[in-house]
Every structure is written in structure tokens, then in C-alpha cells.
């Protein structure tokens, strides 16, 4: 189906960042993306089982993405300061 991947953009981007992809580029592995995808799938399934509304699920996933990006930027700055 042509439209099968619609509305999964947030999950895919969050899975990549949770899996270790860098905002600066050049870093990331397939295994990490798979682990990030697994984390996002478990989180989505858990929220659905708990009855969390869909709109709140998107907010929570967005917050998880922001935390993952902030953690990546923090690690890059810390690694650059120690060199």
C-alpha cells in the first residue's frame, strides 16, 4: 500500500536518535536503530495497553525524542571539551 508509512515519521526519527544516531552526522549503526525501533514499539504498545489517548502518546513520544537529542548534544559537547 502506498500510504502504509504515513504518520510513522515521529517514531522513525525517535528510533534513530534513541539508537545512537548523531545530530552532527557520521555516527550511527543499524543495530542501534533496531534497538531504538524496539524501544519505540514497546513504548507505543505499552501506552496503548494502558489506554493513553493517541494525542497524549504523540506528546510523550515527542518528549522522548527531545530528551534523546538533548542527551546526544550534551555528550558531543562533553566529548569535545575533554579533547
PDB file with one MODEL, atoms N, CA, C and O in Angstrom:
MODEL        1
ATOM      1  N   UNK A   1       0.825  -1.175   0.000  1.00  0.00           N
ATOM      2  CA  UNK A   1       0.000   0.000   0.000  1.00  0.00           C
ATOM      3  C   UNK A   1       0.874   1.245   0.000  1.00  0.00           C
ATOM      4  O   UNK A   1       1.835   1.310   0.767  1.00  0.00           O
ATOM      5  N   UNK A   2       0.579   2.217  -0.820  1.00  0.00           N
ATOM      6  CA  UNK A   2       1.399   3.422  -0.889  1.00  0.00           C
ATOM      7  C   UNK A   2       1.401   4.244   0.395  1.00  0.00           C
ATOM      8  O   UNK A   2       2.394   4.915   0.679  1.00  0.00           O
ATOM      9  N   UNK A   3       0.344   4.216   1.167  1.00  0.00           N
ATOM     10  CA  UNK A   3       0.253   5.062   2.349  1.00  0.00           C
ATOM     11  C   UNK A   3       0.528   4.344   3.653  1.00  0.00           C
ATOM     12  O   UNK A   3       0.146   4.837   4.714  1.00  0.00           O
ATOM     13  N   UNK A   4       1.179   3.193   3.606  1.00  0.00           N
ATOM     14  CA  UNK A   4       1.385   2.403   4.825  1.00  0.00           C
ATOM     15  C   UNK A   4       2.272   3.113   5.859  1.00  0.00           C
ATOM     16  O   UNK A   4       2.082   2.910   7.058  1.00  0.00           O
ATOM     17  N   UNK A   5       3.216   3.924   5.435  1.00  0.00           N
ATOM     18  CA  UNK A   5       4.141   4.544   6.374  1.00  0.00           C
ATOM     19  C   UNK A   5       3.714   5.917   6.866  1.00  0.00           C
ATOM     20  O   UNK A   5       4.449   6.566   7.610  1.00  0.00           O
ATOM     21  N   UNK A   6       2.544   6.358   6.462  1.00  0.00           N
ATOM     22  CA  UNK A   6       2.091   7.681   6.900  1.00  0.00           C
ATOM     23  C   UNK A   6       1.899   7.699   8.412  1.00  0.00           C
ATOM     24  O   UNK A   6       1.429   6.732   9.012  1.00  0.00           O
ATOM     25  N   UNK A   7       2.277   8.827   9.009  1.00  0.00           N
ATOM     26  CA  UNK A   7       2.138   9.083  10.445  1.00  0.00           C
ATOM     27  C   UNK A   7       3.106   8.262  11.303  1.00  0.00           C
ATOM     28  O   UNK A   7       2.909   8.148  12.513  1.00  0.00           O
ATOM     29  N   UNK A   8       4.136   7.696  10.700  1.00  0.00           N
ATOM     30  CA  UNK A   8       5.160   6.989  11.461  1.00  0.00           C
ATOM     31  C   UNK A   8       6.479   7.761  11.472  1.00  0.00           C
ATOM     32  O   UNK A   8       7.495   7.247  11.939  1.00  0.00           O
ATOM     33  N   UNK A   9       6.467   8.978  10.966  1.00  0.00           N
ATOM     34  CA  UNK A   9       7.699   9.753  10.866  1.00  0.00           C
ATOM     35  C   UNK A   9       8.315  10.022  12.238  1.00  0.00           C
ATOM     36  O   UNK A   9       9.528   9.902  12.412  1.00  0.00           O
ATOM     37  N   UNK A  10       7.480  10.383  13.208  1.00  0.00           N
ATOM     38  CA  UNK A  10       7.975  10.671  14.554  1.00  0.00           C
ATOM     39  C   UNK A  10       8.609   9.430  15.173  1.00  0.00           C
ATOM     40  O   UNK A  10       9.664   9.520  15.802  1.00  0.00           O
ATOM     41  N   UNK A  11       7.978   8.281  15.001  1.00  0.00           N
ATOM     42  CA  UNK A  11       8.520   7.038  15.546  1.00  0.00           C
ATOM     43  C   UNK A  11       9.870   6.692  14.923  1.00  0.00           C
ATOM     44  O   UNK A  11      10.786   6.256  15.619  1.00  0.00           O
ATOM     45  N   UNK A  12       9.989   6.887  13.619  1.00  0.00           N
ATOM     46  CA  UNK A  12      11.230   6.538  12.920  1.00  0.00           C
ATOM     47  C   UNK A  12      12.368   7.460  13.336  1.00  0.00           C
ATOM     48  O   UNK A  12      13.476   6.997  13.606  1.00  0.00           O
ATOM     49  N   UNK A  13      12.105   8.743  13.390  1.00  0.00           N
ATOM     50  CA  UNK A  13      13.151   9.691  13.782  1.00  0.00           C
ATOM     51  C   UNK A  13      13.568   9.447  15.229  1.00  0.00           C
ATOM     52  O   UNK A  13      14.759   9.453  15.540  1.00  0.00           O
ATOM     53  N   UNK A  14      12.605   9.234  16.109  1.00  0.00           N
ATOM     54  CA  UNK A  14      12.922   8.969  17.513  1.00  0.00           C
ATOM     55  C   UNK A  14      13.703   7.665  17.649  1.00  0.00           C
ATOM     56  O   UNK A  14      14.635   7.590  18.450  1.00  0.00           O
ATOM     57  N   UNK A  15      13.343   6.646  16.887  1.00  0.00           N
ATOM     58  CA  UNK A  15      14.061   5.373  16.952  1.00  0.00           C
ATOM     59  C   UNK A  15      15.516   5.544  16.536  1.00  0.00           C
ATOM     60  O   UNK A  15      16.404   4.943  17.140  1.00  0.00           O
ATOM     61  N   UNK A  16      15.768   6.345  15.527  1.00  0.00           N
ATOM     62  CA  UNK A  16      17.157   6.572  15.092  1.00  0.00           C
ATOM     63  C   UNK A  16      17.966   7.284  16.164  1.00  0.00           C
ATOM     64  O   UNK A  16      19.106   6.908  16.436  1.00  0.00           O
ATOM     65  N   UNK A  17      17.382   8.313  16.777  1.00  0.00           N
ATOM     66  CA  UNK A  17      18.127   9.043  17.805  1.00  0.00           C
ATOM     67  C   UNK A  17      18.294   8.225  19.075  1.00  0.00           C
ATOM     68  O   UNK A  17      19.346   8.291  19.710  1.00  0.00           O
ATOM     69  N   UNK A  18      17.289   7.461  19.459  1.00  0.00           N
ATOM     70  CA  UNK A  18      17.427   6.587  20.622  1.00  0.00           C
ATOM     71  C   UNK A  18      18.478   5.526  20.351  1.00  0.00           C
ATOM     72  O   UNK A  18      19.209   5.125  21.256  1.00  0.00           O
ATOM     73  N   UNK A  19      18.555   5.072  19.115  1.00  0.00           N
ATOM     74  CA  UNK A  19      19.517   4.045  18.730  1.00  0.00           C
ATOM     75  C   UNK A  19      20.943   4.533  18.602  1.00  0.00           C
ATOM     76  O   UNK A  19      21.849   3.723  18.410  1.00  0.00           O
ATOM     77  N   UNK A  20      21.171   5.828  18.700  1.00  0.00           N
ATOM     78  CA  UNK A  20      22.541   6.316  18.715  1.00  0.00           C
ATOM     79  C   UNK A  20      22.945   7.157  17.527  1.00  0.00           C
ATOM     80  O   UNK A  20      24.110   7.542  17.435  1.00  0.00           O
ATOM     81  N   UNK A  21      22.042   7.462  16.614  1.00  0.00           N
ATOM     82  CA  UNK A  21      22.400   8.343  15.502  1.00  0.00           C
ATOM     83  C   UNK A  21      22.681   9.737  16.055  1.00  0.00           C
ATOM     84  O   UNK A  21      22.047  10.179  17.013  1.00  0.00           O
ATOM     85  N   UNK A  22      23.635  10.416  15.439  1.00  0.00           N
ATOM     86  CA  UNK A  22      24.057  11.717  15.940  1.00  0.00           C
ATOM     87  C   UNK A  22      23.403  12.843  15.156  1.00  0.00           C
ATOM     88  O   UNK A  22      23.130  12.708  13.963  1.00  0.00           O
ATOM     89  N   UNK A  23      23.155  13.950  15.835  1.00  0.00           N
ATOM     90  CA  UNK A  23      22.641  15.127  15.156  1.00  0.00           C
ATOM     91  C   UNK A  23      23.727  15.798  14.327  1.00  0.00           C
ATOM     92  O   UNK A  23      23.431  16.573  13.417  1.00  0.00           O
ATOM     93  N   UNK A  24      24.983  15.500  14.639  1.00  0.00           N
ATOM     94  CA  UNK A  24      26.100  16.091  13.916  1.00  0.00           C
ATOM     95  C   UNK A  24      26.476  15.292  12.674  1.00  0.00           C
ATOM     96  O   UNK A  24      27.278  15.752  11.861  1.00  0.00           O
ATOM     97  N   UNK A  25      25.908  14.108  12.522  1.00  0.00           N
ATOM     98  CA  UNK A  25      26.183  13.277  11.357  1.00  0.00           C
ATOM     99  C   UNK A  25      27.376  12.365  11.537  1.00  0.00           C
ATOM    100  O   UNK A  25      28.226  12.590  12.399  1.00  0.00           O
ATOM    101  N   UNK A  26      27.430  11.328  10.711  1.00  0.00           N
ATOM    102  CA  UNK A  26      28.590  10.453  10.685  1.00  0.00           C
ATOM    103  C   UNK A  26      28.590   9.334  11.703  1.00  0.00           C
ATOM    104  O   UNK A  26      29.482   8.486  11.668  1.00  0.00           O
ATOM    105  N   UNK A  27      27.631   9.296  12.606  1.00  0.00           N
ATOM    106  CA  UNK A  27      27.618   8.262  13.632  1.00  0.00           C
ATOM    107  C   UNK A  27      26.260   7.570  13.617  1.00  0.00           C
ATOM    108  O   UNK A  27      25.225   8.218  13.465  1.00  0.00           O
ATOM    109  N   UNK A  28      26.272   6.273  13.775  1.00  0.00           N
ATOM    110  CA  UNK A  28      25.030   5.514  13.838  1.00  0.00           C
ATOM    111  C   UNK A  28      25.232   4.136  13.238  1.00  0.00           C
ATOM    112  O   UNK A  28      25.998   3.972  12.289  1.00  0.00           O
ATOM    113  N   UNK A  29      24.562   3.171  13.776  1.00  0.00           N
ATOM    114  CA  UNK A  29      24.671   1.796  13.289  1.00  0.00           C
ATOM    115  C   UNK A  29      23.281   1.203  13.125  1.00  0.00           C
ATOM    116  O   UNK A  29      22.319   1.649  13.750  1.00  0.00           O
ATOM    117  N   UNK A  30      23.195   0.196  12.279  1.00  0.00           N
ATOM    118  CA  UNK A  30      21.918  -0.453  12.018  1.00  0.00           C
ATOM    119  C   UNK A  30      21.400  -1.116  13.291  1.00  0.00           C
ATOM    120  O   UNK A  30      20.206  -1.040  13.580  1.00  0.00           O
ATOM    121  N   UNK A  31      22.266  -1.755  14.044  1.00  0.00           N
ATOM    122  CA  UNK A  31      21.853  -2.406  15.287  1.00  0.00           C
ATOM    123  C   UNK A  31      21.269  -1.416  16.275  1.00  0.00           C
ATOM    124  O   UNK A  31      20.291  -1.720  16.957  1.00  0.00           O
ATOM    125  N   UNK A  32      21.859  -0.236  16.358  1.00  0.00           N
ATOM    126  CA  UNK A  32      21.334   0.790  17.246  1.00  0.00           C
ATOM    127  C   UNK A  32      19.956   1.263  16.813  1.00  0.00           C
ATOM    128  O   UNK A  32      19.081   1.488  17.649  1.00  0.00           O
ATOM    129  N   UNK A  33      19.764   1.413  15.509  1.00  0.00           N
ATOM    130  CA  UNK A  33      18.451   1.815  15.003  1.00  0.00           C
ATOM    131  C   UNK A  33      17.411   0.741  15.285  1.00  0.00           C
ATOM    132  O   UNK A  33      16.259   1.053  15.588  1.00  0.00           O
ATOM    133  N   UNK A  34      17.812  -0.519  15.187  1.00  0.00           N
ATOM    134  CA  UNK A  34      16.884  -1.603  15.513  1.00  0.00           C
ATOM    135  C   UNK A  34      16.500  -1.585  16.986  1.00  0.00           C
ATOM    136  O   UNK A  34      15.336  -1.794  17.329  1.00  0.00           O
ATOM    137  N   UNK A  35      17.460  -1.340  17.847  1.00  0.00           N
ATOM    138  CA  UNK A  35      17.171  -1.248  19.283  1.00  0.00           C
ATOM    139  C   UNK A  35      16.262  -0.049  19.550  1.00  0.00           C
ATOM    140  O   UNK A  35      15.325  -0.148  20.342  1.00  0.00           O
ATOM    141  N   UNK A  36      16.532   1.076  18.899  1.00  0.00           N
ATOM    142  CA  UNK A  36      15.673   2.246  19.047  1.00  0.00           C
ATOM    143  C   UNK A  36      14.257   1.975  18.565  1.00  0.00           C
ATOM    144  O   UNK A  36      13.289   2.416  19.186  1.00  0.00           O
ATOM    145  N   UNK A  37      14.135   1.251  17.462  1.00  0.00           N
ATOM    146  CA  UNK A  37      12.812   0.879  16.963  1.00  0.00           C
ATOM    147  C   UNK A  37      12.076  -0.030  17.930  1.00  0.00           C
ATOM    148  O   UNK A  37      10.866   0.096  18.119  1.00  0.00           O
ATOM    149  N   UNK A  38      12.812  -0.942  18.538  1.00  0.00           N
ATOM    150  CA  UNK A  38      12.214  -1.836  19.526  1.00  0.00           C
ATOM    151  C   UNK A  38      11.734  -1.060  20.749  1.00  0.00           C
ATOM    152  O   UNK A  38      10.656  -1.329  21.280  1.00  0.00           O
ATOM    153  N   UNK A  39      12.538  -0.099  21.190  1.00  0.00           N
ATOM    154  CA  UNK A  39      12.147   0.733  22.332  1.00  0.00           C
ATOM    155  C   UNK A  39      10.875   1.510  22.013  1.00  0.00           C
ATOM    156  O   UNK A  39       9.958   1.571  22.833  1.00  0.00           O
ATOM    157  N   UNK A  40      10.819   2.102  20.823  1.00  0.00           N
ATOM    158  CA  UNK A  40       9.628   2.869  20.439  1.00  0.00           C
ATOM    159  C   UNK A  40       8.406   1.963  20.310  1.00  0.00           C
ATOM    160  O   UNK A  40       7.307   2.357  20.700  1.00  0.00           O
ATOM    161  N   UNK A  41       8.578   0.759  19.771  1.00  0.00           N
ATOM    162  CA  UNK A  41       7.452  -0.163  19.614  1.00  0.00           C
ATOM    163  C   UNK A  41       6.921  -0.606  20.970  1.00  0.00           C
ATOM    164  O   UNK A  41       5.709  -0.677  21.168  1.00  0.00           O
ATOM    165  N   UNK A  42       7.818  -0.905  21.902  1.00  0.00           N
ATOM    166  CA  UNK A  42       7.394  -1.319  23.240  1.00  0.00           C
ATOM    167  C   UNK A  42       6.697  -0.161  23.950  1.00  0.00           C
ATOM    168  O   UNK A  42       5.695  -0.360  24.637  1.00  0.00           O
ATOM    169  N   UNK A  43       7.227   1.034  23.782  1.00  0.00           N
ATOM    170  CA  UNK A  43       6.616   2.196  24.409  1.00  0.00           C
ATOM    171  C   UNK A  43       5.218   2.457  23.828  1.00  0.00           C
ATOM    172  O   UNK A  43       4.281   2.743  24.572  1.00  0.00           O
ATOM    173  N   UNK A  44       5.082   2.360  22.514  1.00  0.00           N
ATOM    174  CA  UNK A  44       3.778   2.566  21.876  1.00  0.00           C
ATOM    175  C   UNK A  44       2.782   1.505  22.312  1.00  0.00           C
ATOM    176  O   UNK A  44       1.640   1.820  22.647  1.00  0.00           O
ATOM    177  N   UNK A  45       3.210   0.253  22.308  1.00  0.00           N
ATOM    178  CA  UNK A  45       2.327  -0.834  22.706  1.00  0.00           C
ATOM    179  C   UNK A  45       1.914  -0.689  24.170  1.00  0.00           C
ATOM    180  O   UNK A  45       0.748  -0.892  24.507  1.00  0.00           O
ATOM    181  N   UNK A  46       2.843  -0.346  25.022  1.00  0.00           N
ATOM    182  CA  UNK A  46       2.527  -0.173  26.440  1.00  0.00           C
ATOM    183  C   UNK A  46       1.531   0.942  26.677  1.00  0.00           C
ATOM    184  O   UNK A  46       0.614   0.807  27.486  1.00  0.00           O
ATOM    185  N   UNK A  47       1.715   2.056  25.963  1.00  0.00           N
ATOM    186  CA  UNK A  47       0.776   3.164  26.141  1.00  0.00           C
ATOM    187  C   UNK A  47      -0.606   2.805  25.612  1.00  0.00           C
ATOM    188  O   UNK A  47      -1.612   3.223  26.185  1.00  0.00           O
ATOM    189  N   UNK A  48      -0.672   2.040  24.530  1.00  0.00           N
ATOM    190  CA  UNK A  48      -1.965   1.617  24.011  1.00  0.00           C
ATOM    191  C   UNK A  48      -2.658   0.666  24.977  1.00  0.00           C
ATOM    192  O   UNK A  48      -3.869   0.753  25.175  1.00  0.00           O
ATOM    193  N   UNK A  49      -1.897  -0.240  25.577  1.00  0.00           N
ATOM    194  CA  UNK A  49      -2.479  -1.173  26.541  1.00  0.00           C
ATOM    195  C   UNK A  49      -2.968  -0.457  27.796  1.00  0.00           C
ATOM    196  O   UNK A  49      -3.947  -0.876  28.413  1.00  0.00           O
ATOM    197  N   UNK A  50      -2.288   0.622  28.173  1.00  0.00           N
ATOM    198  CA  UNK A  50      -2.702   1.393  29.337  1.00  0.00           C
ATOM    199  C   UNK A  50      -3.861   2.327  29.039  1.00  0.00           C
ATOM    200  O   UNK A  50      -4.425   2.915  29.962  1.00  0.00           O
ATOM    201  N   UNK A  51      -4.228   2.476  27.784  1.00  0.00           N
ATOM    202  CA  UNK A  51      -5.349   3.325  27.415  1.00  0.00           C
ATOM    203  C   UNK A  51      -5.015   4.800  27.324  1.00  0.00           C
ATOM    204  O   UNK A  51      -5.892   5.647  27.493  1.00  0.00           O
ATOM    205  N   UNK A  52      -3.757   5.115  27.061  1.00  0.00           N
ATOM    206  CA  UNK A  52      -3.353   6.515  26.915  1.00  0.00           C
ATOM    207  C   UNK A  52      -3.924   7.040  25.595  1.00  0.00           C
ATOM    208  O   UNK A  52      -3.786   6.378  24.566  1.00  0.00           O
ATOM    209  N   UNK A  53      -4.558   8.209  25.603  1.00  0.00           N
ATOM    210  CA  UNK A  53      -5.108   8.756  24.358  1.00  0.00           C
ATOM    211  C   UNK A  53      -4.028   8.976  23.299  1.00  0.00           C
ATOM    212  O   UNK A  53      -2.871   9.242  23.626  1.00  0.00           O
ATOM    213  N   UNK A  54      -4.415   8.863  22.037  1.00  0.00           N
ATOM    214  CA  UNK A  54      -3.463   8.975  20.926  1.00  0.00           C
ATOM    215  C   UNK A  54      -2.751  10.318  20.924  1.00  0.00           C
ATOM    216  O   UNK A  54      -1.551  10.376  20.656  1.00  0.00           O
ATOM    217  N   UNK A  55      -3.459  11.390  21.216  1.00  0.00           N
ATOM    218  CA  UNK A  55      -2.831  12.716  21.218  1.00  0.00           C
ATOM    219  C   UNK A  55      -1.757  12.821  22.302  1.00  0.00           C
ATOM    220  O   UNK A  55      -0.713  13.435  22.082  1.00  0.00           O
ATOM    221  N   UNK A  56      -2.004  12.232  23.456  1.00  0.00           N
ATOM    222  CA  UNK A  56      -1.016  12.252  24.530  1.00  0.00           C
ATOM    223  C   UNK A  56       0.167  11.342  24.198  1.00  0.00           C
ATOM    224  O   UNK A  56       1.294  11.629  24.600  1.00  0.00           O
ATOM    225  N   UNK A  57      -0.071  10.269  23.483  1.00  0.00           N
ATOM    226  CA  UNK A  57       1.019   9.390  23.052  1.00  0.00           C
ATOM    227  C   UNK A  57       2.002  10.154  22.167  1.00  0.00           C
ATOM    228  O   UNK A  57       3.214   9.994  22.305  1.00  0.00           O
ATOM    229  N   UNK A  58       1.484  10.982  21.261  1.00  0.00           N
ATOM    230  CA  UNK A  58       2.362  11.766  20.394  1.00  0.00           C
ATOM    231  C   UNK A  58       3.185  12.765  21.198  1.00  0.00           C
ATOM    232  O   UNK A  58       4.356  12.994  20.896  1.00  0.00           O
ATOM    233  N   UNK A  59       2.578  13.357  22.215  1.00  0.00           N
ATOM    234  CA  UNK A  59       3.307  14.306  23.069  1.00  0.00           C
ATOM    235  C   UNK A  59       4.425  13.586  23.815  1.00  0.00           C
ATOM    236  O   UNK A  59       5.545  14.093  23.891  1.00  0.00           O
ATOM    237  N   UNK A  60       4.136  12.420  24.361  1.00  0.00           N
ATOM    238  CA  UNK A  60       5.144  11.655  25.102  1.00  0.00           C
ATOM    239  C   UNK A  60       6.274  11.224  24.180  1.00  0.00           C
ATOM    240  O   UNK A  60       7.444  11.310  24.554  1.00  0.00           O
ATOM    241  N   UNK A  61       5.939  10.764  22.985  1.00  0.00           N
ATOM    242  CA  UNK A  61       6.976  10.371  22.019  1.00  0.00           C
ATOM    243  C   UNK A  61       7.829  11.565  21.623  1.00  0.00           C
ATOM    244  O   UNK A  61       9.042  11.432  21.461  1.00  0.00           O
ATOM    245  N   UNK A  62       7.209  12.730  21.466  1.00  0.00           N
ATOM    246  CA  UNK A  62       7.965  13.936  21.158  1.00  0.00           C
ATOM    247  C   UNK A  62       8.911  14.320  22.276  1.00  0.00           C
ATOM    248  O   UNK A  62      10.037  14.747  22.022  1.00  0.00           O
ATOM    249  N   UNK A  63       8.461  14.171  23.512  1.00  0.00           N
ATOM    250  CA  UNK A  63       9.331  14.461  24.662  1.00  0.00           C
ATOM    251  C   UNK A  63      10.498  13.480  24.726  1.00  0.00           C
ATOM    252  O   UNK A  63      11.622  13.869  25.041  1.00  0.00           O
ATOM    253  N   UNK A  64      10.233  12.218  24.430  1.00  0.00           N
ATOM    254  CA  UNK A  64      11.311  11.222  24.398  1.00  0.00           C
ATOM    255  C   UNK A  64      12.328  11.585  23.318  1.00  0.00           C
ATOM    256  O   UNK A  64      13.533  11.455  23.533  1.00  0.00           O
ATOM    257  N   UNK A  65      11.850  12.038  22.162  1.00  0.00           N
ATOM    258  CA  UNK A  65      12.750  12.465  21.091  1.00  0.00           C
ATOM    259  C   UNK A  65      13.582  13.667  21.523  1.00  0.00           C
ATOM    260  O   UNK A  65      14.786  13.706  21.269  1.00  0.00           O
ATOM    261  N   UNK A  66      12.966  14.637  22.166  1.00  0.00           N
ATOM    262  CA  UNK A  66      13.713  15.802  22.646  1.00  0.00           C
ATOM    263  C   UNK A  66      14.773  15.425  23.664  1.00  0.00           C
ATOM    264  O   UNK A  66      15.878  15.966  23.636  1.00  0.00           O
ATOM    265  N   UNK A  67      14.453  14.511  24.557  1.00  0.00           N
ATOM    266  CA  UNK A  67      15.430  14.057  25.549  1.00  0.00           C
ATOM    267  C   UNK A  67      16.595  13.337  24.865  1.00  0.00           C
ATOM    268  O   UNK A  67      17.751  13.533  25.242  1.00  0.00           O
ATOM    269  N   UNK A  68      16.297  12.504  23.860  1.00  0.00           N
ATOM    270  CA  UNK A  68      17.354  11.781  23.149  1.00  0.00           C
ATOM    271  C   UNK A  68      18.278  12.748  22.411  1.00  0.00           C
ATOM    272  O   UNK A  68      19.496  12.572  22.438  1.00  0.00           O
ATOM    273  N   UNK A  69      17.728  13.757  21.760  1.00  0.00           N
ATOM    274  CA  UNK A  69      18.547  14.736  21.043  1.00  0.00           C
ATOM    275  C   UNK A  69      19.360  15.567  22.032  1.00  0.00           C
ATOM    276  O   UNK A  69      20.539  15.826  21.794  1.00  0.00           O
ATOM    277  N   UNK A  70      18.749  15.986  23.131  1.00  0.00           N
ATOM    278  CA  UNK A  70      19.479  16.765  24.132  1.00  0.00           C
ATOM    279  C   UNK A  70      20.624  15.951  24.734  1.00  0.00           C
ATOM    280  O   UNK A  70      21.709  16.481  24.971  1.00  0.00           O
ATOM    281  N   UNK A  71      20.380  14.675  24.977  1.00  0.00           N
ATOM    282  CA  UNK A  71      21.435  13.812  25.510  1.00  0.00           C
ATOM    283  C   UNK A  71      22.572  13.663  24.510  1.00  0.00           C
ATOM    284  O   UNK A  71      23.739  13.649  24.903  1.00  0.00           O
ATOM    285  N   UNK A  72      22.253  13.552  23.223  1.00  0.00           N
ATOM    286  CA  UNK A  72      23.277  13.444  22.185  1.00  0.00           C
ATOM    287  C   UNK A  72      24.111  14.716  22.117  1.00  0.00           C
ATOM    288  O   UNK A  72      25.337  14.649  22.034  1.00  0.00           O
ATOM    289  N   UNK A  73      23.467  15.857  22.151  1.00  0.00           N
ATOM    290  CA  UNK A  73      24.198  17.127  22.094  1.00  0.00           C
ATOM    291  C   UNK A  73      25.062  17.299  23.339  1.00  0.00           C
ATOM    292  O   UNK A  73      26.198  17.764  23.241  1.00  0.00           O
ATOM    293  N   UNK A  74      24.549  16.936  24.487  1.00  0.00           N
ATOM    294  CA  UNK A  74      25.322  17.020  25.732  1.00  0.00           C
ATOM    295  C   UNK A  74      26.569  16.147  25.647  1.00  0.00           C
ATOM    296  O   UNK A  74      27.658  16.587  26.017  1.00  0.00           O
ATOM    297  N   UNK A  75      26.422  14.906  25.161  1.00  0.00           N
ATOM    298  CA  UNK A  75      27.575  14.011  25.040  1.00  0.00           C
ATOM    299  C   UNK A  75      28.599  14.531  24.057  1.00  0.00           C
ATOM    300  O   UNK A  75      29.798  14.399  24.299  1.00  0.00           O
ATOM    301  N   UNK A  76      28.163  15.124  22.944  1.00  0.00           N
ATOM    302  CA  UNK A  76      29.101  15.676  21.955  1.00  0.00           C
ATOM    303  C   UNK A  76      29.875  16.846  22.548  1.00  0.00           C
ATOM    304  O   UNK A  76      31.082  16.961  22.336  1.00  0.00           O
ATOM    305  N   UNK A  77      29.198  17.705  23.282  1.00  0.00           N
ATOM    306  CA  UNK A  77      29.879  18.849  23.879  1.00  0.00           C
ATOM    307  C   UNK A  77      30.856  18.403  24.961  1.00  0.00           C
ATOM    308  O   UNK A  77      31.954  18.947  25.078  1.00  0.00           O
ATOM    309  N   UNK A  78      30.453  17.415  25.748  1.00  0.00           N
ATOM    310  CA  UNK A  78      31.329  16.907  26.803  1.00  0.00           C
ATOM    311  C   UNK A  78      32.547  16.247  26.206  1.00  0.00           C
ATOM    312  O   UNK A  78      33.655  16.421  26.714  1.00  0.00           O
ATOM    313  N   UNK A  79      32.367  15.487  25.130  1.00  0.00           N
ATOM    314  CA  UNK A  79      33.490  14.811  24.479  1.00  0.00           C
ATOM    315  C   UNK A  79      34.419  15.844  23.826  1.00  0.00           C
ATOM    316  O   UNK A  79      35.635  15.653  23.815  1.00  0.00           O
ATOM    317  N   UNK A  80      33.868  16.923  23.288  1.00  0.00           N
ATOM    318  CA  UNK A  80      34.694  17.963  22.678  1.00  0.00           C
ATOM    319  C   UNK A  80      35.471  18.754  23.710  1.00  0.00           C
ATOM    320  O   UNK A  80      36.560  19.242  23.409  1.00  0.00           O
ATOM    321  N   UNK A  81      34.950  18.897  24.908  1.00  0.00           N
ATOM    322  CA  UNK A  81      35.627  19.661  25.957  1.00  0.00           C
ATOM    323  C   UNK A  81      36.779  18.888  26.554  1.00  0.00           C
ATOM    324  O   UNK A  81      37.712  19.498  27.075  1.00  0.00           O
ATOM    325  N   UNK A  82      36.751  17.564  26.499  1.00  0.00           N
ATOM    326  CA  UNK A  82      37.820  16.768  27.098  1.00  0.00           C
ATOM    327  C   UNK A  82      38.998  16.588  26.161  1.00  0.00           C
ATOM    328  O   UNK A  82      40.046  16.101  26.585  1.00  0.00           O
ATOM    329  N   UNK A  83      38.857  16.960  24.925  1.00  0.00           N
ATOM    330  CA  UNK A  83      39.972  16.784  23.967  1.00  0.00           C
ATOM    331  C   UNK A  83      40.920  17.912  24.003  1.00  0.00           C
ATOM    332  O   UNK A  83      41.904  17.915  23.263  1.00  0.00           O
TER     333      UNK A  83
ENDMDL
END
